[in-house]
Every structure is written in C-alpha cells, then in structure tokens.
Amino acid sequence: MMTRSVSILLFNLFTACTSLFSPILAFEGPVINEIYYDEPGPDTGREFIEIINAGSVTVDLSGYQIYMIDGRTGNRDIIWFGKEGLEILPGAILAIKGSYYSPVDGLSLDGHLQNGPDAVMFLDGDTVVDLVGYGDLDDQGLYESSPCVDVGAGWSLARRPDGYDSDNNIFDFVPAMPSPGVRNFFDYDLTVSIERENFLYCFDSPASIPVEILNSGLHSFAGTFRLFIESEENLPASEIFCELASGVSLRTQLTIWKPASILERTAVIVDASVDENPGNDTAFVIVSPSPADIVINEIMARPLDGCCEWIEIFNRETYPVDIRNWSISDRSGSMGTVQDDVLIIDPGVFMVLTRDTDLFTECHMSGGDIIRTQIDGWPSLNDRDTGGIADVVSLMDRSGLLVDEVNYSDMWGEERGRSIERYSPDACSAGASLLWHRSLSADGATPGSINSTCSFNDIPAGILSITPQCLDYGTREGLYVSISGYAGEFGCSITIYDMEGVAVKRLVAERGGASVLTCRWDGMSDNGFRLPTGLYICVAEFLGEGGRVCRRVKECFVVRNGT
C-alpha cells in the first residue's frame, strides 16, 4: 500500500512573554529530580533516577547513597553509592541509569525500582537529603508531607520546576514523559502533537490533519508561531497568533496539499528563537490513500441472538494480496490479529473476518460457500452511539499502517441481524458522506457477495440517474441516486432543492474518491423531516482541477404522500 510520513513543524517567529524569567529557587544541595520505575513491558535495566544540584556551589557526591524502600514491608535496598571524586556542578543534572542505557562509570543503578507504593531515599552519610514516596503509603516516614501519585507504565515522576523542593511530594512532582539527564520542564516550550499517527485521505485531494499546540513551558506564551509541512516549506505556512497559559493547548487544522504516493521520512528543521526545547517541535503523521487495495465492505455489529459479529473485506485490485498478520481494531484500541500463515485474497474476492467461524457458518452459510477466517482477540463492535460517539473499525496491514477505517453511527435501529454495506468499493472512506447504508437484502446481510446497495462502474459516464422517479413515503423504499464523472473530475456533491431553490438535503459532498457512486436516500430532509408533496430537483456538481465546479447536472423527481 502507498503511504507517506510527514513532519509537522512548529516555528516561532515572535513571542512576547507575559511573565518574567524566574530562576529555580536555590537550595543547599542536590535533590531527586526525576524517577522512572515502570517501563511498558520488562522494567529491568530501563529504570533511572535523576539528581539535580539546585544549590549555588559544586557538591562532592562521594559517599552519597540512594535506597529503594518497599512501601509494604519497609525493607530497604541500596541501589546506588557515590564513588570517590564524583562531583555535581550548580544546576547540573546526573542520571543514574539501568544497564539498558549503558551508563558511565559511577552512574549505574545497582538493582531495580519497584512500582508503588514505594519510596526512594537520598542520603549523605546518615543524613536524609531528599525523600520521595509514591502510591498509597501508610508509613508517614516514607514521604514528605504527602506522597506522589503512582504513575502508569511509560510515565515518570518529574519535579516541576526542576530542582524546586517544597518538602511536599505531591506538589513537587507531576507525571511526565521520561527525560533522563535533561531538564524536565522549560520556561518557554511549545509542543506540537497529533492525536493519531495515521490518517486516510482521498486520491487527488489534500489531507486535513488535526493538530494540537500545548504550552508545556512554565510561563505563559503570547505571540505568533508558524505551522508547516517540511516537504512543502515552499508553500504558505499557517501563521497563528495565540495567548496560552502554562498547560493550556490550542487545537487547529493543518492541510497537506500534496500527499505523496510513497513513504517518505523527511528531515526535521526547526528555528525557534524563544522556544527552549526543539525536541518536541516536530510531530510525524502517515497519510494513507483511500480507497486502498483492500477495503472494508460490510459490517455486522448487531447480529441475531446466537450469532456473531463479523466484517467483510474486499480486494478491489487486479492482483492478489496477502493479509497474514493484518489486524483490526475498534475505537477503544482493542485489536484482533489475522493468522500468521499466508492468507491470500485474490482479485475481486470477498473475505469475512469473524471471531467464530463455526458460529458464522451456522448463521450465514445457507447461500453457498463463503471465504472466512477467524480473528484472535476479536474487538467488540458497538452497535449504537455511546455518548454521541460511534464505534470505529480500523484495518491495519502487518506493519501497522492504516489500510481502511470506518466511523459508523447507529444505523441499525432496534433491528438485529441486519448489516451495514458500503455502496461502492471505489469510494473514498475519508470523504464520502453517505458511504454506508443498511442492507436491503431479505437475509439482512450479503457476506461473501456483492452488497445489496452496491454500485460498480456500470453507469454511463457523465450522467445523473434517479430511481425511481417518484419518492413515495407510503412504500418506504426511498430513492437511489447514481452519478458518474468524466476523466479529470475529482469530486462531486449531490443536493436536493425544492422549486423555490431552497436546499433541503445535502446527500454527498466529497473531493476525490469514487468517480462512480450510488447512494440511497430515505427521503428525510437535513432537519430530519419528510418533504411536502410536490416537484423537486436533484443537482449534481462535479469538481475539476483546483476544486472548482466544472460541470452541473440536474434531474427532477416527484414526492408523494409527503407532509
């Protein structure tokens, strides 16, 4: 599959800071600055403890010690001893690390840190220099004032600001991304991030990426920054003025105007005059073209009692595709994996993915043989919106790149055993506004065969077709609207107007995607009401180069038994 990785850069042009620089408060000596004790997966060798000299003079660390204290039993284990001649300069940071980091002599962690509730004690001889407790500790002698929270895997406990010690663990330390040997927090620091690493885009269309800018600095930010795609630096950048307090974020959209057709890893170029931390000024995103070779074609998320959920995929290309070790996931991130053995989908062939092939066979095999495979770790598919958010079905290849994705709403009503179907395998999943419809099959679904609502490329080029020509609310059949574009047309919209020229329903509006499509309309307006009896006009507008309307086609139809 063709993909592309893009760097999104944050570029500071001008800043007017709303608060003056405040130096770290001076203390008499070194303190614990960061603790990392829970690595995702095996912890051994990947933990570290960071020490900072918050004072104004160089400190000889010879004979200093760090103890790991078990919060349940009170047992103490020495995990570091300062060697002769080891010094720490004012403001300097030393990271005492596990073997994974290949630490220098004298800064090696001897032993390992435990998940909370536990404590780390820093001593100069018999004098306790600093004490950090975390988790639900009963012994008040294992923390200063109040213990820190017990952070999850992949997070560290970091002092904010670096070196500041109020003798209250819960106020001094916050969860943070691990940063051994460098500052935890900067005075002025903007962070750019993307909520996901993978997005779909329609062929011949720009990709719109949601971006978040977080003020990770200790001070407020007020000024202008630029957002741009590194490989498109010759194009105008987005210049944004904002005022952000510390810890406050801004959400915006960034457009990738020319998505590439191959995977690219581009170099990071950052020029930030006030931003003190260039390490978080770049975020990466992979944009994948849609439709891909393999598409999600049908979804059964509300099966009959005693039956199982399933997803149908389809090979729309002219060559076979091996889907071994591909995976599917839902909105929660729960993931199921296809078998390790070679699993080929031939051109034009459907395949059903399900959690239980025997149960699927019992429920759906009356119509003939269907190619199906069982998924280990099947994700549960929501059959209705939860809190206004519908579920998502994502299909990834063996490298984890997004192949297809369906954001579906509650299309089932109260009926069980009816699937939703893709109206065209050639439609873009990222752009079509009416890509999915309830199955019209008498069996409630069409696994292993052409969808009941499907439109393949059998419509003459350049037409707009409405079937039937009369929308009768008494029959509840609805209308089928089909369009076919010419070569060089890269998008379309379909809108229903009354005889006064008022738009009553926008059916489809997309750039890129399928040049031929059919959508089913149930006759309801944008406001969710039946239309009055009368004559209406369906207008299809086709988009050419640059997104401009290059052709417009109209077709009339009648509404009966309306309001």
Residue pairs with C-beta under 8 A, 6 or more apart in sequence:
1 288
1 289
1 292
1 293
1 397
1 401
1 403
2 261
2 262
2 263
2 288
2 289
3 262
3 263
3 286
3 287
3 288
3 289
3 401
4 259
4 260
4 261
4 262
4 263
4 264
4 286
4 287
4 288
5 263
5 264
5 265
5 266
5 284
5 285
5 286
6 229
6 230
6 231
6 256
6 264
6 266
6 284
6 285
6 286
6 287
7 229
7 230
7 231
7 266
7 267
7 268
7 282
7 283
7 284
8 192
8 194
8 209
8 211
8 227
8 228
8 229
8 230
8 254
8 282
8 283
8 284
8 285
9 192
9 226
9 227
9 228
9 229
9 230
9 268
9 269
9 270
9 281
9 282
10 190
10 191
10 192
10 213
10 225
10 226
10 227
10 270
10 272
10 275
10 281
10 282
11 225
11 226
11 227
11 228
11 237
11 270
11 271
11 272
11 281
12 190
12 223
12 224
12 225
12 226
12 271
12 272
12 273
12 274
12 275
13 223
13 224
13 225
13 226
13 239
14 223
14 224
14 273
15 188
15 221
15 222
15 223
15 224
15 273
15 274
15 275
16 222
16 223
17 188
17 219
17 220
17 221
17 222
17 274
18 219
18 220
18 221
18 222
18 243
19 219
19 220
21 187
21 219
22 187
22 218
22 219
24 54
24 91
24 161
24 162
24 163
24 164
25 54
25 163
25 164
26 54
26 55
26 56
27 54
27 55
27 163
27 165
28 55
29 53
29 54
29 55
29 59
29 124
29 129
30 51
30 52
30 53
30 54
30 55
30 59
30 61
30 64
30 88
30 122
30 129
30 130
31 51
31 52
31 54
31 122
31 129
31 130
31 159
31 163
31 165
32 49
32 50
32 51
32 120
32 122
32 130
32 132
32 159
33 50
33 51
33 52
33 93
33 158
33 159
33 162
33 163
33 184
34 48
34 49
34 50
34 156
34 157
34 158
34 159
34 176
34 178
34 179
34 180
34 184
35 48
35 49
35 50
35 113
35 120
35 132
35 134
35 156
35 157
35 173
36 46
36 47
36 48
36 49
36 113
36 156
36 157
36 178
36 180
37 43
37 47
37 113
37 114
37 115
37 116
37 118
38 115
38 151
38 152
38 153
38 154
38 155
39 46
39 47
39 153
39 154
40 153
40 154
43 112
43 113
44 98
44 112
45 98
45 99
45 100
45 101
45 112
46 98
46 100
46 101
47 97
47 98
47 109
47 112
47 113
48 95
48 96
48 97
48 98
48 101
48 109
48 178
48 180
49 66
49 79
49 80
49 95
49 96
49 109
49 113
49 120
50 93
50 94
50 95
50 96
50 180
50 181
51 61
51 88
51 93
51 94
51 95
51 96
51 122
52 91
52 92
52 93
52 94
52 159
52 162
52 163
53 59
53 88
53 89
53 90
53 91
53 92
53 163
54 91
54 162
54 163
54 164
54 165
55 90
56 90
57 90
58 87
58 88
58 89
58 90
59 87
59 88
60 85
60 86
60 87
61 82
61 86
61 87
61 88
61 94
62 82
62 83
62 84
62 85
62 86
63 81
63 82
63 124
63 125
64 81
64 82
64 122
64 123
64 124
64 129
65 78
65 80
65 81
65 82
65 122
65 123
66 78
66 79
66 80
66 96
66 120
66 121
66 122
66 123
67 76
67 77
67 78
67 79
67 120
67 121
67 123
68 76
68 77
68 78
68 79
68 111
68 112
68 113
68 114
68 118
68 119
68 120
69 75
69 76
69 118
69 119
69 120
69 121
69 142
70 76
70 114
70 118
71 116
71 117
71 118
71 119
71 133
71 135
71 136
71 137
71 138
71 139
71 142
72 117
74 139
76 121
77 111
78 110
78 111
79 109
79 110
79 111
79 112
79 113
80 96
80 108
80 109
80 110
81 110
82 106
83 105
83 106
86 106
88 94
91 163
93 162
93 181
93 182
93 183
94 107
94 181
95 101
95 103
95 107
95 180
95 181
96 103
96 107
96 108
96 109
97 103
97 107
97 108
97 109
97 180
98 108
98 109
98 112
99 108
99 109
101 180
103 109
113 120
115 135
115 150
116 134
116 135
116 136
116 137
116 150
117 133
117 134
117 135
117 136
117 137
117 147
117 150
118 133
118 134
118 135
118 142
119 131
119 132
119 133
119 134
119 137
119 142
119 143
119 147
120 131
120 132
120 133
121 128
121 130
121 131
122 128
122 129
122 130
122 131
123 129
130 165
131 142
131 143
131 144
131 169
132 143
132 144
132 148
132 157
132 169
132 173
133 142
133 143
133 144
133 147
133 148
133 169
134 143
134 147
134 148
134 149
134 150
134 151
134 157
134 169
134 173
135 147
135 148
135 149
135 150
136 147
136 150
137 143
137 147
143 169
144 167
144 168
144 169
144 172
145 167
145 168
145 169
145 170
145 171
146 168
146 169
146 170
146 171
147 169
147 170
148 157
148 169
148 170
148 173
149 170
149 175
151 157
151 175
152 175
154 178
155 175
155 176
155 177
155 178
156 175
156 176
156 177
156 178
156 179
157 173
157 174
157 175
157 176
158 173
158 174
158 175
158 176
158 179
158 184
158 185
159 165
159 172
159 173
159 184
160 172
160 173
160 174
160 176
160 184
160 185
160 218
161 184
161 185
161 218
162 183
162 184
162 185
164 172
165 172
166 172
176 184
176 185
183 277
185 216
185 217
185 218
186 216
186 217
186 218
186 276
186 277
187 217
187 218
187 219
187 276
188 217
188 219
188 221
188 274
188 275
188 276
189 215
189 216
189 217
189 275
189 276
189 277
189 280
190 213
190 214
190 215
190 216
190 217
190 221
190 225
190 244
190 272
190 275
190 280
190 281
191 213
191 214
191 215
191 216
191 280
191 281
192 211
192 212
192 213
192 227
192 280
192 281
192 282
192 283
193 211
193 212
193 214
193 280
193 283
194 209
194 210
194 211
194 212
194 283
194 284
194 285
195 210
195 212
196 285
197 284
197 285
197 286
198 285
198 286
198 287
198 288
198 401
198 402
199 207
199 209
199 285
199 286
199 287
199 288
199 402
199 430
200 287
200 288
200 289
200 290
200 402
200 404
200 405
200 428
200 429
200 430
201 207
201 256
201 259
201 287
201 288
201 289
201 290
201 430
201 512
202 289
202 290
202 428
202 430
202 431
202 491
202 510
202 511
202 512
202 513
203 289
203 290
203 428
203 512
203 513
204 490
204 511
204 512
205 428
205 431
205 490
205 491
205 511
205 512
205 513
206 255
206 256
206 257
206 258
206 259
206 511
207 255
207 256
207 259
207 287
207 430
208 253
208 254
208 255
208 256
209 253
209 254
209 255
209 256
209 285
209 287
210 251
210 252
210 253
211 227
211 251
211 252
211 253
211 254
211 283
212 249
212 250
212 251
212 252
213 225
213 227
213 240
213 242
213 244
213 249
213 250
213 251
213 252
214 247
214 248
214 249
214 250
215 221
215 244
215 245
215 246
215 247
215 248
215 249
216 247
216 277
216 280
217 246
217 276
218 246
219 246
220 243
220 244
220 245
220 246
221 242
221 243
221 244
222 242
222 243
222 244
223 241
223 242
223 274
224 239
224 240
224 241
225 239
225 240
225 242
226 237
226 238
226 239
226 240
227 237
227 238
227 240
227 252
227 254
228 235
228 237
228 238
228 254
229 235
229 254
229 256
229 257
230 266
230 267
230 268
230 269
231 260
231 264
231 266
232 256
232 257
232 258
233 269
235 257
238 252
238 254
240 250
240 252
242 250
244 250
256 287
259 287
259 289
261 289
263 286
268 281
268 282
270 278
270 281
270 282
272 278
272 281
275 281
286 401
286 402
288 401
288 402
288 403
290 404
290 428
290 429
290 430
290 431
290 513
291 316
291 404
291 425
291 426
291 427
291 428
291 429
291 513
291 514
292 403
292 404
293 315
293 316
293 317
293 319
293 321
293 403
294 313
294 314
294 315
294 316
294 321
294 323
294 345
294 395
294 403
294 404
295 313
295 314
295 316
295 404
295 422
295 425
295 429
296 311
296 312
296 313
296 393
296 395
296 404
296 405
296 406
296 422
296 429
297 312
297 313
297 314
297 350
297 421
297 422
297 425
297 451
298 311
298 312
298 419
298 420
298 421
298 422
298 439
298 445
298 446
298 447
298 451
299 310
299 311
299 312
299 381
299 393
299 406
299 408
299 419
299 420
299 436
300 309
300 310
300 311
300 419
300 445
300 447
301 309
301 381
301 382
301 383
301 391
301 408
301 412
301 420
302 383
302 412
302 415
302 416
302 417
302 418
303 309
303 310
303 363
303 416
303 417
304 363
304 416
304 417
304 444
305 416
306 359
306 363
307 359
307 360
307 362
307 363
307 364
307 417
308 354
308 355
308 356
308 359
308 360
308 363
309 354
309 355
309 378
309 380
309 381
310 352
310 353
310 354
310 355
310 360
310 364
310 372
310 447
311 328
311 352
311 353
311 354
311 393
312 350
312 351
312 352
312 353
312 447
312 448
313 323
313 345
313 350
313 351
313 353
313 395
313 404
314 349
314 350
314 351
314 425
315 321
315 345
315 346
315 347
315 348
315 349
315 351
316 348
316 425
316 426
317 347
318 347
319 347
320 344
320 345
320 346
320 347
321 344
321 345
322 342
322 343
322 344
323 338
323 343
323 344
323 345
323 351
323 397
324 338
324 339
324 340
324 341
324 342
324 343
324 398
325 337
325 338
325 339
325 340
325 398
326 337
326 338
326 395
326 396
326 397
326 398
326 403
327 335
327 336
327 337
327 338
327 395
327 396
327 400
328 335
328 336
328 353
328 375
328 379
328 393
328 394
328 395
328 396
329 335
329 336
329 379
329 392
329 393
329 394
329 396
330 379
330 380
330 381
330 382
330 391
330 392
330 393
330 394
331 382
331 389
331 391
331 392
332 379
334 377
334 379
334 380
335 377
335 379
336 353
336 355
336 375
336 376
336 377
336 378
336 379
337 375
337 376
337 377
338 353
338 373
338 375
339 373
339 374
339 376
343 373
345 351
345 371
349 371
350 370
350 371
350 447
350 448
350 449
351 371
351 372
351 373
352 360
352 370
352 371
352 372
352 373
352 447
352 448
353 372
353 373
353 375
354 360
354 372
354 373
354 374
354 375
354 378
355 374
355 375
355 378
356 374
357 372
357 373
357 374
360 372
360 447
361 372
364 370
364 445
364 447
367 443
367 448
367 449
368 448
369 448
370 447
370 448
371 448
372 447
372 448
381 391
381 393
382 390
382 391
383 410
383 412
384 390
384 410
384 412
385 409
385 410
390 407
390 408
390 409
390 410
391 408
392 405
392 406
392 407
392 408
393 405
393 406
393 408
394 402
394 404
394 405
395 402
395 403
395 404
395 405
396 402
396 403
397 403
404 429
405 429
406 429
406 435
406 436
408 420
408 436
411 420
411 436
411 437
411 438
412 418
412 420
412 438
417 444
417 445
418 438
418 439
418 444
418 445
419 438
419 439
419 444
419 445
419 446
419 447
420 436
420 437
420 438
420 439
421 436
421 437
421 438
421 439
421 446
421 451
421 452
421 453
421 454
422 435
422 436
422 451
422 454
423 434
423 435
423 436
423 437
423 451
423 453
423 454
423 455
423 517
423 518
423 519
423 520
424 435
424 454
424 455
424 456
424 514
424 516
424 517
424 518
425 454
425 456
426 456
426 457
426 513
426 514
426 515
426 516
426 517
427 435
427 513
427 514
427 517
428 510
428 512
428 513
428 514
429 435
430 512
430 513
431 491
431 510
431 511
431 512
431 513
432 508
432 510
432 513
432 514
432 517
433 506
433 507
433 508
433 509
433 510
434 507
434 508
434 519
434 520
434 521
437 453
437 519
437 520
439 445
439 446
439 451
439 452
439 453
440 452
440 453
440 520
441 452
446 452
450 456
453 518
453 520
454 518
455 482
455 516
455 517
455 518
456 516
457 484
457 515
457 516
459 465
459 482
459 483
459 484
459 516
459 518
460 484
461 484
461 485
461 486
462 484
462 485
462 486
462 551
462 553
463 482
463 483
463 484
463 553
464 481
464 482
464 483
464 494
464 538
464 540
464 553
464 554
464 555
465 481
465 482
465 483
465 555
466 479
466 480
466 481
466 482
466 538
466 555
466 557
467 479
467 480
467 482
468 477
468 479
469 557
469 558
470 557
470 558
470 559
470 560
471 478
471 479
471 523
471 531
471 557
471 558
471 559
471 560
472 560
472 561
473 523
473 530
473 559
473 560
473 561
473 562
474 560
474 561
478 520
478 521
478 522
478 523
479 520
479 521
479 523
479 557
480 518
480 519
480 520
480 521
481 494
481 507
481 518
481 519
481 521
481 538
482 516
482 517
482 518
483 492
483 494
483 516
483 517
483 540
483 542
483 553
484 515
484 516
485 492
485 515
485 516
485 542
486 542
486 551
488 544
488 545
488 550
489 515
489 542
489 543
489 544
489 550
489 551
490 511
490 512
490 543
490 544
490 545
490 547
491 510
491 511
491 512
491 513
491 542
491 543
491 547
492 508
492 509
492 510
492 517
492 540
492 541
492 542
492 543
493 506
493 508
493 509
493 510
493 540
493 541
493 543
494 506
494 507
494 508
494 509
494 519
494 538
494 539
494 540
495 503
495 505
495 506
495 507
495 538
495 539
495 541
496 503
496 504
496 505
496 506
496 507
496 521
496 536
496 537
496 538
496 539
497 503
497 504
497 536
497 537
497 538
497 539
498 504
498 531
498 534
498 536
498 537
499 534
499 535
499 536
499 537
503 526
504 525
504 526
504 531
504 536
505 521
505 524
505 525
505 526
506 526
507 519
507 521
508 517
508 519
511 543
511 547
523 530
523 531
523 559
524 530
525 531
529 563
530 562
530 563
531 559
531 562
531 563
532 559
532 562
532 563
533 559
533 560
533 561
533 562
533 563
534 558
534 559
534 562
535 556
535 557
535 558
535 559
536 556
536 557
536 558
536 559
537 554
537 555
537 556
538 554
538 555
538 556
538 557
539 552
539 553
539 554
540 552
540 553
540 554
540 555
541 549
541 551
541 552
542 549
542 550
542 551
542 552
542 553
543 549
543 550
544 550
544 551
